[in-house]
Amino acid sequence: MDRGQFAVYQLKNIPGNRELRFRPYKELLEKGIRISISSYGKVYEGRLEASDSPDNIRIRLQRKLPRTFSGHSLSVSDVFVLNRDDAITSYYLEKQGFSILPDFFRKSSAGTLINIDTADYRIEGKEGMWLAYDSIVVGGREFFLMERTDSGFSDPRVVLDETGRIAVDDVHNGFDDVVRAKISQIVGEKESSRPQPEQKVSLENWQKAYENGEYLRSAEISGEQNYNMIDGLMNNLPAKPRVIGKRISVLDRLHLKQARISAKRNRPELQAAEEQEMERKQT
């Protein structure tokens, strides 16, 4: 899903999802059930307007479902996923309002040290034990809001990436605009630091090119008989003009003329000498 879009996910119609369907999120948590994208399928994807929120999207879809909406009418247990400037937030539809799903796109890669279930975690340079309180996905990477287990809600928190590195320190208002901007900057810097793939030279209209992919010299292009003879050397003109009767063939005369033009381009002194000779004949 691209930035500036939202998607609607609904539970797959399989027997294993019966106990999840139409249940409040709090009830599922009390039963120890985690909501994961693996149980869901995407039924709609649309453009996210600047003024859009989960509430007005819900109202809009309840009034009329788009033609491309492939699921049933909205109900409890559906999930809205909003991607605003690469910051992805998931919302669980309740009978009234929404519950934020911090781990809907939960990862389990080998390099991941932090997840939403992390508790009693020690952060380098920080005192006490920490637990994951919330998470957000930005640019395909997940970041976790950590708080101390032995402190109050008003104490500063810390944002860690999946590997346990501090992304944003001294956080007071959760994933507010300032924190999201800092995370986006971190993601952007990492993307720009990746080695860029080597740009290959397009062959365009040429039928043959150097093995190193460079363009051919214009002198050769104008002098060779055809593109099959482009090889970096001006060596494909006829060694001796073909004579038809007492006349040189038109094609060979054209090739010889092209060779003279090419030589003048590469050696300006020849062109100057020819111009002087033409002026002498005219006087």
N, C-alpha and C positions, 0 to 999 in steps of 0.2 A: 504494500500500500504506500503510495507516494505521499509526500508532505502536502498539507492542505486538503486531506480527504478524511472521510470517516467510513467505517464499515459496521455492519450488523451481523452478529454471529448468533446462531441458534443451535440448540442441542441436536446432535445427530439422532435420527430415529432408529435407535438400536436398544435392545433389552437392557443393557448395562446402564442406560441413562434414565430409567424409570424413576429411580429414587431421587434424581436431581431435578426433574422437570417440575416447574411451577413452585419450587420451594424457596422460601426466603433465605438470603445469604447467611444470616445469623444461625438459622437452624442447621444449615450444612456445616458451618464451622463447629457447632456444638457436637456434631456427629463425627468430627475429624475429617470431613470431606473437603478436598481442595478442588477449586474450579480451575480447570486447565483447558487450553485451546485444543488439546487432543480429543476432547469430548464434543467439540463444536465444529460446525461448518459455516463458512461465510455465505450469507444469502443476499447481501446487497453491499454495494460500495458507491459512495457518492461524494460530491464536492463539498468541502467544508468552508462555509462562508466565515468572514471575520467575526460576525456577530453570533455565530452558532454556538449553542451550548447543548449538553445532553437533553435538557428539558425541552427546548424548542424543536430539536430534531425529533424527539418523541412525539410531540404534538403534531408536527408536520406529517409524520408517517402514520399516525393514528387516523388522521383525517383522510388520507388517501395514500395507498401504497403505489410506488412507481411500477411501471410495467416490467422492469428488470428485476424486481424484488421476487426472489425465488422461494421464499419461505412462507410460513403462516403469519397471521396477524401478530403484532407485538404482544408479549406476555412476560410474566415474571420468569426469570432465569435466562432471558436473552441478555446479550452483552453488546454494548456499544464500544467501539474502539476509535478514538479521535487522534489523528496525527496532525499536530499543529507545529510547523517548523521543526520537524523531526523529533518532537517531544510526544511520545505515545502514551496515552492514558486510557485505561479500560474501566468501563462502568457496568456494573451488574444491575439489571432492571428489577426494582422492587415494586410492590403494589403502589407505594407512594415514594417517589424519589429514586435514588440510586445508591449503591455501595461501590466504592472504588476497589478494584481488584489489583493488588500490587504485584501479583505473580501469574497473571493470565498467560503471558508469553515466557513462562519460566524456562530457563536454560539449565542444562546439566552437562556442559562440556568439561573436559578434564582440567582446563585451566581456571575453572570457576571455584573460588574459595568462599564467596559470600552468596547467600540466597535469602529469601524472605523468612526462612525458618532459623536463620543464624541467631544464636544467643550465647551469652557468656564468652564473647569474643574480645580479645585484647588487641587494641590498636596501638601501633608503635608510636611512642611519644605521648600517649594519653594514659591517664590514670583510670582505674576501675574496669569493670566489665561492661560490654556493650551488646545490644541486640538490634536486629533489623526491624524498623518500625514501619517503613514505607519504601516503595521503589518506583522508578520511572525508567522508561526506555527512550533513549535519545540516539538517533543515528545508528540504530541497530545494536546499541550497547546498553546494558542495564546498570543503573546506579541505585545505591541503597542509602536511605536515611537512617543513620544509627543514633541511638540514644543510650545513655548510661542506665544500667538496671537499678542503680542505687541513688538516682538523682530525681529531681522534680521535672515536671513537664516544661517549665520555663527555662531550664538550663540549656546552654548551647548544644547543638547537635553537630554531627559530622556526616558528610556524604562520601561514601566509598564506592569505588568501582568493583567489578566482579572479582578482581584479583586482590582486593583488600587495600588498595592504595587510596590515600586521601585525595578526593577530587575537589571538595569544597569544605573549608573549615569554618567554625564559628557560625553555624546556621541557627537562626531564631524563628523563621517563619516557614519552615518546611520547604517544599519545592515551589517557592514563589518565583516571580519573573527574574529577579536578580540571580538566584541560584540556577535557574534553567539557562540563563544567558551564559553563565560561567561554564556550565556543563557543555553547552553547545560549542563554546570556544575550545574546550579541551578536545572534543570529538573532531572539530575541524582541524586543529593543529596536528592530530594524529593522522588524519587522512592526508594532509599535505606533506607529511614527512615520509609517506610511503614512496618507494621508488616508482617513478612513472614508467609505463611500458614504452619501449623504444618505438619511435614513429617510423613506420615503413614507408618508403617512397612509392607512391602510386605509379603503376606502369602506364596508366592512361591509354594513349593511343599507340604506344610503342609495342612492337612485337618481340623485342629483345632488349635486354639491358645488361649492364655490367653485373658481375656476380656480387659486388658490394652494394648494389641497389642504387647507384648514383645515376643522374640523368646524363644522356649523351651530349656531346658537344654539337652545337648547331651547325658547325662546319661539316661534320660528317653527315648529319641529317640531310643537308642540302646537296651533298655531293654523291651519296650512294645511289645505286640504281633502284633499290627498294628496301623496305624495312628488314627483310631477311638478311641483309648484308651489314646491318649495324653491329659493329664489334669493337668500336673504339679506334679503328685504324682507317686512314684514308687510302685503302688499297683495293677497292673493288671496282674502280673504273676500268674500262677496256684498256688492255695494255697497248693495243694497236687498233686504230679505227677500221671498222669493216667497210670494204669498198664494194659497192654494187655497181658493176660496170665501171664507169669513170667517176662515180660520185660517192661521197661518204654518206652513210645512212643518216636519215634525219634524227633518229634516236641517239646515235653516237655523237652527232654534232651538238645535240642538246646536253649530253653528259659532259662533253668537253667545255662547253660554255659555262655549265654549273661549276666545273672544277676551277675555271679561271676566276669566276666570281668569288668562290670560296677562298682561293689563294689571295685575292686582293683584300678580302676582309681580314685575313690573318697577317698580311704583310702590307701595311699602308703605303710603303715606298713604291710597290708595284702599281698601286692605284694612281699615285701621284705621277709616276712616269708615263702611264697610259694617257692621263689627262693632258700632260704636256705635249705628247705626240699628236693627239687629236687637235690641239690648238695650233701646232705647227702646220698640219695639213690644211687647216682652214684659212691660214694666211697666205 
